[in-house]
Amino acid sequence: MNAKILLSTFVALLTICSVNAQGPVNEVSQDTLMNGDPRYVIPDEIPSFPGGQKKLERFIRKNLRYPQGAEFRNVSGRVFVSFWVDVDGSLTVDRCNGSKDPSLRKEAVRLIGQMPKWEPATLDGAPVKVLVTLPINFILPPNPDFQDNGIQRPPYLFRN
């Protein structure tokens, strides 16, 4: 009896899977969607910065400008920028979270706007639009002039 029920369940699942697999070519199958949401596709290949991760890190180091106001106030933090990588590789910022300092968020968005087109994500060999979240760290280097008994002091207390 259990074998018949198990076999019937297996045949039913196989039938459902084969029907879903025969959908139109332009449809994205449910197993490639994140939480069933068509806006969030799980691609075969993720998007990438031209030249790879090392080139992305080099680009950020070269082009990131620490906001003067944040530097003066001794503000550091991490900003998470979410942006869309379109099928042609162009970038569109979706949201920016993280630091409470607006100048850090503004600089992170500016940095994404300066980036070249990325290599788009692909699904079944075709480019697809996907959302990417990139953390950007704003870290002030330690300055020995601002140290007082091991306690970090705001720089404006020591400026002339």
C-alpha positions as CSV (number, residue, x, y, z in Angstrom):
1,M,0.0,0.0,0.0
2,N,2.8,2.5,0.9
3,A,4.7,1.6,-2.2
4,K,1.6,2.5,-4.4
5,I,1.1,5.8,-2.6
6,L,4.8,6.6,-3.0
7,L,4.8,5.6,-6.7
8,S,1.6,7.7,-7.3
9,T,3.2,10.8,-5.6
10,F,6.4,10.3,-7.6
11,V,4.4,10.1,-10.9
12,A,2.3,13.2,-10.0
13,L,5.5,15.2,-9.1
14,L,7.2,14.1,-12.4
15,T,4.1,15.2,-14.4
16,I,4.0,18.6,-12.7
17,C,7.7,19.2,-13.2
18,S,7.5,18.2,-16.9
19,V,4.5,20.6,-17.5
20,N,6.4,23.5,-15.8
21,A,9.5,22.8,-17.8
22,Q,7.5,23.1,-21.1
23,G,6.5,26.8,-20.5
24,P,7.2,29.5,-23.0
25,V,10.9,30.4,-23.6
26,N,10.5,34.0,-22.4
27,E,9.1,32.9,-19.0
28,V,11.5,32.5,-16.1
29,S,10.9,29.2,-14.3
30,Q,9.9,29.4,-10.6
31,D,13.2,27.6,-9.5
32,T,15.2,30.6,-10.8
33,L,13.2,33.1,-8.8
34,M,14.1,34.2,-5.3
35,N,11.0,33.7,-3.0
36,G,8.8,33.5,-6.2
37,D,9.4,37.2,-6.9
38,P,10.0,37.8,-10.7
39,R,12.1,41.0,-9.9
40,Y,14.8,38.8,-8.2
41,V,16.2,36.3,-10.6
42,I,18.8,33.8,-9.5
43,P,21.2,33.9,-12.5
44,D,23.5,31.1,-13.8
45,E,26.4,33.7,-13.9
46,I,26.5,36.7,-11.6
47,P,27.3,40.1,-12.9
48,S,30.9,41.3,-12.6
49,F,33.0,44.4,-12.7
50,P,35.1,44.5,-15.9
51,G,38.4,42.8,-15.0
52,G,37.0,41.1,-11.9
53,Q,37.0,41.6,-8.1
54,K,40.6,42.9,-7.9
55,K,39.9,45.6,-10.5
56,L,36.7,46.6,-8.6
57,E,38.7,47.0,-5.4
58,R,41.4,49.0,-7.2
59,F,38.6,51.2,-8.8
60,I,37.1,51.9,-5.3
61,R,40.5,52.7,-3.7
62,K,41.3,55.1,-6.6
63,N,38.0,56.9,-6.9
64,L,36.5,56.9,-3.4
65,R,36.8,60.4,-1.9
66,Y,36.3,60.7,1.8
67,P,33.8,63.5,2.4
68,Q,35.5,66.4,4.1
69,G,32.8,67.0,6.6
70,A,32.7,63.4,7.6
71,E,36.5,63.3,7.9
72,F,36.5,66.5,10.0
73,R,33.8,65.0,12.3
74,N,35.8,61.7,12.5
75,V,32.9,59.8,11.0
76,S,33.5,56.4,9.6
77,G,31.2,53.5,8.7
78,R,29.9,51.1,6.1
79,V,27.4,51.9,3.4
80,F,25.4,49.3,1.5
81,V,24.5,50.4,-2.0
82,S,22.0,48.3,-3.9
83,F,22.0,48.8,-7.7
84,W,20.6,47.2,-10.8
85,V,22.9,45.7,-13.4
86,D,20.9,45.9,-16.6
87,V,21.1,43.5,-19.5
88,D,23.5,46.0,-21.3
89,G,25.7,46.2,-18.1
90,S,24.5,49.7,-17.1
91,L,24.0,50.5,-13.4
92,T,21.1,52.1,-11.7
93,V,21.2,52.8,-8.0
94,D,18.1,51.4,-6.2
95,R,18.8,52.2,-2.5
96,C,21.6,53.1,-0.1
97,N,21.6,52.0,3.5
98,G,24.1,51.8,6.4
99,S,25.8,54.8,7.8
100,K,23.7,57.5,9.4
101,D,25.9,60.2,7.8
102,P,24.3,61.4,4.6
103,S,27.7,62.5,3.2
104,L,29.0,58.9,3.2
105,R,25.8,57.7,1.5
106,K,26.0,60.4,-1.1
107,E,29.7,59.6,-1.9
108,A,28.8,55.9,-2.2
109,V,26.1,56.7,-4.7
110,R,28.5,59.0,-6.6
111,L,31.1,56.2,-6.7
112,I,28.6,53.7,-8.3
113,G,27.7,56.4,-10.8
114,Q,31.3,56.6,-11.9
115,M,31.7,52.9,-12.5
116,P,31.9,51.6,-16.1
117,K,29.3,49.2,-17.4
118,W,29.5,45.7,-15.8
119,E,29.4,42.3,-17.4
120,P,25.7,41.4,-17.0
121,A,24.3,38.4,-15.3
122,T,23.2,35.5,-17.5
123,L,20.4,33.0,-17.2
124,D,20.4,30.2,-19.8
125,G,23.0,32.1,-21.8
126,A,21.0,35.3,-22.1
127,P,21.7,38.5,-20.1
128,V,19.3,39.3,-17.3
129,K,18.8,42.3,-15.1
130,V,19.7,41.7,-11.4
131,L,20.1,43.6,-8.2
132,V,23.5,43.8,-6.6
133,T,24.4,45.1,-3.1
134,L,27.9,46.3,-2.6
135,P,29.3,47.3,0.8
136,I,31.6,50.3,0.8
137,N,33.7,50.9,3.8
138,F,34.7,54.4,4.9
139,I,37.6,54.0,7.4
140,L,39.7,56.9,8.6
141,P,43.4,55.9,9.0
142,P,44.7,56.3,12.5
143,N,46.4,59.6,13.0
144,P,48.9,59.7,15.9
145,D,48.4,63.5,16.3
146,F,44.8,62.8,17.5
147,Q,45.8,60.2,20.1
148,D,45.5,61.1,23.8
149,N,46.3,58.2,26.2
150,G,45.0,55.7,23.6
151,I,41.6,57.4,23.3
152,Q,40.6,58.6,19.8
153,R,39.8,62.2,19.9
154,P,37.7,64.1,17.2
155,P,40.1,65.9,14.9
156,Y,38.4,69.3,15.3
157,L,39.7,69.5,18.9
158,F,43.2,69.6,17.6
159,R,43.0,71.8,14.5
160,N,44.3,75.3,14.5
